[in-house]
Amino acid sequence: RLAYPRPIFLYAGRVAVEKNLEAFLSLDLPGSKLIAGDGPARASLAVQYPDAHFLGAHSGEALAAIFASADAFVFPSLTDTFGVVLLEALASGVPVAAFPVAGPRDVIGNSGAGVLHRDLRTAAAAALAIPRAICRKHALQFTWRESARQFFGNLLRANGLCSGNMGALPEELSSAA
């Protein structure tokens, strides 16, 4: 575990203006704010927010250890379309705090594995109460098989060959997915 005051609020990813990191870094939160990643805004944000801990770019086991040490993953982006990093956090058992926008809504939805709120501080504080097991269980639903099933279902519906529930795929497509 990382030796920073708890709770640990983590962001991991590209450190750039479009990630809206100032929305996270400007929050009044207890504990520590960690940024794992690099990018063109890192140097200026590190100067502007000296209380935040900029860890630089990590991968593999080092990145996994950072995720595992976090108490909440804060995703301040308003524009990401999916946010695979959200799945990485959830797979590590880390609850997500984010704005209620497309990417986080697609990943978190009504799962209880995160908190989506227009006030990011409210979301971050509430995420601390989410059990890690709920996050991990939700992450395990995002498999290649499930992605293929959804893709085929969308193709069938788009071509007027199927309507309604994606779970109602013909058996040959369900088993192929």
Backbone torsions as a table, in degrees:
resi	resn	phi	psi	omega
1	ARG	NA	146.1	179.6
2	LEU	-74.6	144.3	-175.3
3	ALA	-95.0	65.4	174.8
4	TYR	-120.0	153.3	176.2
5	PRO	-57.3	139.8	-177.5
6	ARG	-95.6	156.2	-1.3
7	PRO	-74.7	155.5	178.2
8	ILE	-100.9	120.7	175.0
9	PHE	-103.3	123.6	-172.6
10	LEU	-116.8	141.1	162.7
11	TYR	-123.8	136.9	175.5
12	ALA	-131.7	132.5	178.9
13	GLY	148.2	-166.5	179.8
14	ARG	-66.1	134.9	179.5
15	VAL	-100.0	91.2	-175.5
16	ALA	-145.2	160.2	-176.6
17	VAL	-54.4	-42.1	-176.2
18	GLU	-66.5	-11.3	178.5
19	LYS	-84.2	-6.4	174.7
20	ASN	60.6	36.8	-175.2
21	LEU	-64.8	-26.6	178.4
22	GLU	-62.1	-29.5	177.0
23	ALA	-62.6	-33.4	176.1
24	PHE	-80.8	-50.8	-173.1
25	LEU	-65.1	-25.7	-179.1
26	SER	-85.1	-5.7	-178.8
27	LEU	-68.8	144.0	173.0
28	ASP	-89.1	96.9	-177.5
29	LEU	-125.1	149.6	174.1
30	PRO	-72.9	167.8	173.5
31	GLY	74.7	-135.1	-172.6
32	SER	-129.0	148.0	172.6
33	LYS	-111.5	121.6	179.9
34	LEU	-114.7	139.4	175.6
35	ILE	-121.3	113.9	176.8
36	ALA	-105.7	114.0	-179.1
37	GLY	147.4	178.3	-178.8
38	ASP	-142.9	166.8	178.4
39	GLY	160.8	179.1	-172.3
40	PRO	-64.1	-21.0	-178.5
41	ALA	-95.7	-2.0	-174.1
42	ARG	-58.7	-51.2	-175.3
43	ALA	-61.2	-46.0	-178.0
44	SER	-69.3	-37.8	178.2
45	LEU	-68.2	-35.8	178.7
46	ALA	-64.2	-35.6	177.3
47	VAL	-73.1	-43.3	-176.9
48	GLN	-70.3	-30.4	-177.6
49	TYR	-125.8	73.3	-175.5
50	PRO	-66.7	-17.4	179.0
51	ASP	-81.5	-13.9	176.9
52	ALA	-81.0	154.2	-179.4
53	HIS	-109.0	110.9	180.0
54	PHE	-94.3	110.7	-171.8
55	LEU	-90.4	-12.4	-176.5
56	GLY	82.1	-176.8	-178.2
57	ALA	-78.9	136.7	177.4
58	HIS	-137.4	160.0	176.4
59	SER	-149.2	172.6	175.4
60	GLY	58.2	-138.1	-175.9
61	GLU	-63.0	-33.6	179.6
62	ALA	-64.3	-43.3	178.5
63	LEU	-68.6	-39.7	177.8
64	ALA	-60.4	-38.7	178.9
65	ALA	-66.7	-36.9	177.6
66	ILE	-65.3	-47.8	177.8
67	PHE	-58.0	-46.7	-176.3
68	ALA	-63.7	-25.3	-179.5
69	SER	-83.1	-15.5	-175.9
70	ALA	-76.7	150.8	175.2
71	ASP	-97.4	-25.8	176.3
72	ALA	-154.4	145.4	176.8
73	PHE	-105.0	121.3	-178.4
74	VAL	-103.9	122.5	-176.9
75	PHE	-117.8	94.0	-173.8
76	PRO	-84.8	-3.3	-176.2
77	SER	-62.5	140.7	175.2
78	LEU	-104.4	-5.1	-170.6
79	THR	-124.4	-11.0	-180.0
80	ASP	-63.2	139.6	-175.2
81	THR	-86.1	-24.0	177.3
82	PHE	-140.1	-53.1	178.8
83	GLY	80.8	68.1	178.2
84	VAL	-56.7	-29.7	179.2
85	VAL	-60.4	-26.9	175.6
86	LEU	-63.2	-40.6	177.5
87	LEU	-66.0	-36.6	178.0
88	GLU	-63.2	-42.4	178.0
89	ALA	-63.6	-49.0	-178.9
90	LEU	-61.4	-40.3	179.1
91	ALA	-62.9	-25.2	176.4
92	SER	-87.6	1.4	179.9
93	GLY	81.3	19.9	-176.5
94	VAL	-102.8	122.3	179.1
95	PRO	-69.0	153.1	-175.5
96	VAL	-106.8	139.4	170.8
97	ALA	-119.0	127.0	-176.9
98	ALA	-155.9	168.1	172.0
99	PHE	-74.5	153.1	179.4
100	PRO	-81.0	71.5	-180.0
101	VAL	-121.8	173.6	-169.4
102	ALA	-45.7	-59.3	-175.4
103	GLY	-57.2	-56.9	178.1
104	PRO	-61.2	-35.9	177.9
105	ARG	-63.1	-38.6	179.7
106	ASP	-65.1	-38.1	-176.5
107	VAL	-85.8	-46.7	-174.5
108	ILE	-86.1	-47.4	-178.7
109	GLY	50.5	-132.9	178.6
110	ASN	-103.6	27.2	-173.7
111	SER	-70.6	-23.7	-173.2
112	GLY	82.5	4.2	-178.7
113	ALA	-89.3	1.8	179.7
114	GLY	-166.9	175.1	178.7
115	VAL	-125.5	122.0	176.5
116	LEU	-107.4	121.9	-177.0
117	HIS	-152.0	147.6	180.0
118	ARG	-68.9	-18.4	173.4
119	ASP	-102.5	104.7	-174.0
120	LEU	-63.0	-31.8	177.0
121	ARG	-64.4	-43.5	177.2
122	THR	-59.5	-44.5	179.2
123	ALA	-61.9	-45.1	-177.4
124	ALA	-64.2	-44.1	-179.3
125	ALA	-65.5	-42.1	-178.8
126	ALA	-69.8	-30.9	-179.7
127	ALA	-62.2	-27.3	-178.8
128	LEU	-61.9	-22.6	-177.5
129	ALA	-87.1	-4.6	-176.4
130	ILE	-82.2	126.5	178.0
131	PRO	-64.3	138.4	-178.8
132	ARG	-58.6	-34.4	-178.3
133	ALA	-61.9	-35.1	178.1
134	ILE	-64.2	-40.8	-179.4
135	CYS	-64.5	-48.3	-179.1
136	ARG	-61.1	-44.5	-179.9
137	LYS	-61.4	-41.7	179.7
138	HIS	-65.7	-41.1	-179.8
139	ALA	-60.7	-34.8	-177.3
140	LEU	-69.0	-10.0	176.8
141	GLN	-79.7	-13.7	-177.5
142	PHE	-93.9	80.2	-178.5
143	THR	-108.0	166.5	174.9
144	TRP	-62.9	-38.0	179.6
145	ARG	-61.1	-45.6	179.4
146	GLU	-66.1	-39.4	177.6
147	SER	-61.5	-44.0	179.2
148	ALA	-65.1	-40.5	179.1
149	ARG	-61.1	-44.7	179.1
150	GLN	-65.1	-42.3	-179.6
151	PHE	-60.9	-49.2	178.7
152	PHE	-62.0	-40.3	177.7
153	GLY	-61.2	-41.5	177.9
154	ASN	-66.0	-39.7	177.0
155	LEU	-61.5	-45.8	-180.0
156	LEU	-62.1	-44.5	179.8
157	ARG	-66.0	-41.3	-178.9
158	ALA	-62.9	-28.5	-179.6
159	ASN	-99.4	11.0	176.9
160	GLY	69.7	19.8	-178.2
161	LEU	-95.5	-7.8	-177.2
162	CYS	-156.5	145.6	175.6
163	SER	-131.9	157.7	173.9
164	GLY	82.8	-139.0	-170.0
165	ASN	-64.7	131.5	176.8
166	MET	-65.4	-22.3	179.5
167	GLY	-72.3	-9.3	-176.7
168	ALA	-94.1	34.4	178.0
169	LEU	-71.1	149.6	173.4
170	PRO	-56.5	148.5	-175.6
171	GLU	-55.1	-39.9	-177.0
172	GLU	-64.7	-32.0	177.2
173	LEU	-80.3	-36.9	178.3
174	SER	-61.6	-42.8	-178.7
175	SER	-76.1	-28.5	178.1
176	ALA	-73.4	-30.1	-178.0
177	ALA	-71.2	NA	NA
